[in-house]
């Protein structure tokens, strides 16, 4: 697309590196995630996440 050649293996390796780099931030965000009831679905409040 931009004239940069990448192999499938390179893309997979970069994906792994990004996943590892973002793991601490993801864990921190999950610790603060809160759920709440919103609207009605089949007579019950649906769960929503913030």
SULTA-V395993 format. One line per field, one symbol per residue. ss: DSSP state (h for helix, s for strand, l for the rest). phi: phi as a letter, one per 20 degrees, with the letter a starting at -180 (. if undefined). Layout:
BEGIN
ss: ???
phi: ???
END
This chain:
BEGIN
ss: lllllllhhhhhhhhhhhhhhhhhhhhhhhhhllsssssssllssssssl
phi: .dndecegfffffffffffffegffffffffefcdbebmccmndfeeccc
END
